[in-house]
Amino acid sequence: MRPRRSVLYMPGANERALEKAKTLPADALILDLEDAVAPDAKTAARERVCAVVGEYGSREVAIRVNGLDTEWHDADLRAAAQAGPDAVLVPKVNSAADVRSIERALELGGAPEATRIWAMVETPVAMLHAEEIAAAGERLTVLVMGTNDLANELHVELVPGRAPLLLGLSLCLLSARATGKVILDGVYNDVNDLDGFEAECRQGREFGFDGKTLIHPAQIEPCNRLFTPSPEAIEQSRRIIAAFDDAKATGRGVVTVDGRMIESLHVDNARRILSLAEAVGAA
């Protein structure tokens, strides 16, 4: 399992920030050519990001290119294909056809087979076609919620609890799980409100997101902490697996742990929890 609890956006135009990212404990990095870069700095940022993409060790690194409808998109994809990051993140993916177009462009650009597509789903159209998007291509492995753009297009407010966005979040989660893809929650805008940020991390974890995208290094520690299985969950997972294996070995058909009947689905979830805990050094 490759952990993606904390996935930090880093501005591609900021050389100092790109250097600092090498020391930050985020699980993954998104080197951003889109929102964080002014139009007149796009070309220089593209060259800078593609030059440093391999300098982050074993950390997963994605390049966020500019959107399909922008003048920079094609050049971004060609450059990213040659740079060979772990993934290319594309904003405002609205259809399966968009995914196939991105996949073809990466292949024509000579992208390594290991370079994956991460699709940002951030429009009403994407919410209604999330399953088609998630199932559209073999390279696509991760859906990324773009909650700011979604709220803007829905004409709703970003409020604690995110009630206006819950339908869209749920549709995308269902689509990710139905197609076996990873899904990341959207960003939290107020970098000074760590209590609100932690509350949204808890909500995302309870919903079933694999992690959260971040906009500031101060958000990394609480995000990692809240998306890491607790010691209690790890211990219970071990007991569930042990009890189930013992029951199979002795021919017993009924397994209980802490008074609860255990089925194979509980064992699968326990193994998932342990895999994540081991991957982040918490087991």
N, C-alpha and C positions, 0 to 999 in steps of 0.2 A: 504494500500500500504506500502510495506517495501522499504524504500529508499536505493538505491545503487549508489549514485552519486560518492562517493569516496571509493575505495576498495583497501586497503593498504596491500602489501606483507610485512611480517615480518619474518626475518630469524629464523628458528626453533632451530638453534644451539646457538643463542645468548640470553642468559637468561636475560641480561639487557634490550635488545630490546623488548623482550616479556613482561617484566614488564612495560616498558615505554608505550607500546601500550595501556595500560589501561587508560591512560590520554589523548590519542590523539582523535581528533574529527572526525575521519573517520567514514563513515556510516557502513563499514564492514571491517573485517580483514581476511587476508589469512595467516595462520601460515604455513610457507613453509618448506617442507622436501626435495625439489628437488634442484633447481639451487643454492639456498643460503647455501647449506650444503655440505661440503666435504665428499667424500666417507667414510673416516674413522670415521666420526662423525654422520653418518646416524642413527645408533641404539640409541645413546644417545639423539639425537634431537627428534627422534620419541617418546621416553619415556617422555621427557620434555614437548613436545607439547601436548601430550595426557593427561598429568597431569594437565595442566593449561587451557585447552580449555573451561572450564566452569567458568573461573574467569573474564569474560569481560562483565558481567551484561547483559543488554538487547541487546547488540550489536550482529549483525550477525557475526558468526565466521565459517570460512571454513578451513579445513586442505588440503594443496596441497601435495598429495602423489607423489612418484616417478612413472615414466611411466610404462605402461604395459609390456614393453620389458626389464625391468631392474630386477636385482636380489632382489631389496628391495620392489617391488610393492606389492606382496602378503602379506608380513608381515605388510606393511604400511596400507593396506586396513583392515586387521584383527584388528589391533590396533585402527584405526580410527573408525571402527564399534563399538567397545567396548566403546570408548570415547564419541561417540554420539554428534559430532558437528552439527551445523546447516547444513553443507554441506561438501562434499568431492570433491575437485577439482582434476581432473585427466588430466595430460598433454597428448598432441598428441593423442587425440581421433580421429580415422579415419573412423569409420564405425558404423552402428547400432549394429553390433555384438559386438563391443567393449563396447558400452553402456550396452547391455544386460549382458555381462560378469561382468562388474563392479556392476551392480544391483544385480546379483546373489551372488557375493562375499560379498556384504554388508549384504544381507539378511541372508546368511549362518553364517556370523560373528556376527549376533545379533544386527545389527544397528537399532536404533529406527525408526519408520515409518517417523518421522519428519526429519530425516537426508536425505538431498537431494544430487543429483549429479550435479556438475558443470563440464562441459566439455570444455577443451581448444581445440580450433580449430586453427591449426597453420601450416598446411601442404597443398600442392596443392591437395592431395587426399581429405582432409577434406573440402576444399572449394567446390569441385565438388560433395560432398555428404552431404553437410551441412543440407539440409532438412531432409534426412533420419536420420542423427544423432539427430537432434532436436526432431524428432517425435518418437524416439526409445523406450523411457521408461517413466513410470509415475514419477519416482523419479527425472528425469532430468528436471531442471527448468531454468538453466542459461547456456548460451554460453559465453565463454571468449576468446576474440581474442588474439592469440599469435603472435603479429606482428613481433617481432624480428626473431623468427624461420621461419615464413613465408617468410620474406625478404631474409633470408639466403638460404632457399631452392629454391626460385625463382631466386637467383643470381642478386637481384636488390639492389639499394641503398635506404636507408631511407632518403628521401629528404623532405623539407618543402612542405606541401600539399599532400604528400604521393601518388602521382599519380600512381606509380607502384603497389600499393596495393589496389587501389580503387575498382577494380573488385571483389577481394576476400572479402573486407569489405562489399560490396553491396550484394553479394551472401549470406553471413552469416546473414546480417540484414533482407533480404527477408525471409530467412528460419526461423529466430526467430519470425518474425511477423506472418508468415503463420501458425506457430504451437503454438503461444501464449506464447513464452518463453522470458525471459529477456536476454539482450545481453550487454556485457561490452566491451568497447574499450580497446586496448592494451596499454602498458606502453610507457612513453616518457623517453628516456635514459639520457638526459643531465639535471641533477638536478640543474645545475647553470643557465640554460636558461629558466627562468620563462616566458619570453615573447613568446618564441617558444612553451612552454608548454600550455600557455593560448590559443594560436592560434589553437593548436591541440584539446584542449577541446572544443572550439567553433565549430570546424569542426565536432567533434564527436557528439555534441549536435544537430547541424544542420542536420547531417545524420540521427539522430534518436536513437543513442545509449542511454541506460538508465544510464550509468555512465562510469567511467574509472578506470582501475587498475593503481596503483601508486607504486613507488619504494622508495619514500622518504617523510617524514612528511611535508617538506616544500611545497609539491604539494597539500596538503589536502585543505587548505583554498581557493586557486584559483579554484580548481576543484569543491568544494562545491558551491562556488559562481556562477560559470558559468553553472552548471547543475541545479541550483535552478531557478524556474520560476521568471521572473522579476515582480516588482510591477505592471507594465503596463499589462503584460500578465495575472496576477491574476485578476486585475480589469476588463479587457475585458472579461475574462472567466465568471465572475459573471454576467456581463451585458448580455452575450449571453444566459446563463441559465435562467436568469430572463425574458428576452424578449421571449424566446421560451415557457416557462411555461405560461406566460401571454397570448401568442397567442393561446395556447391550451385551456386555460380556457375560452377565449372569442370567440372561434370558428374561429379565423382567420387562413387562410392557408398560408399566406406569412409573413415571419419574416425578418426584416432587422436590422442590428446593424452597426453603422458607415457607412451606405450606402451599406453594403454588405449583400446579401441574406444568411440567416442562415438555414442550414439543420440539421437533426439529427446527422450527422457525426461530425458537428462542436460542437454540444452540448456534444457528447461523449468525444471529445478531451478537451473541456473546463472542464469537470468533472475530467478527468485524471490530468489536470494541477492543479486543486484545491486540488485533493487528495494528490499529491506530495507536494504541498505547505503546506498543513496541516500537513503532516507527518514529515516535516523538520522544522515546526514552523515558516513558512514564511507567512502563510495566515492571 
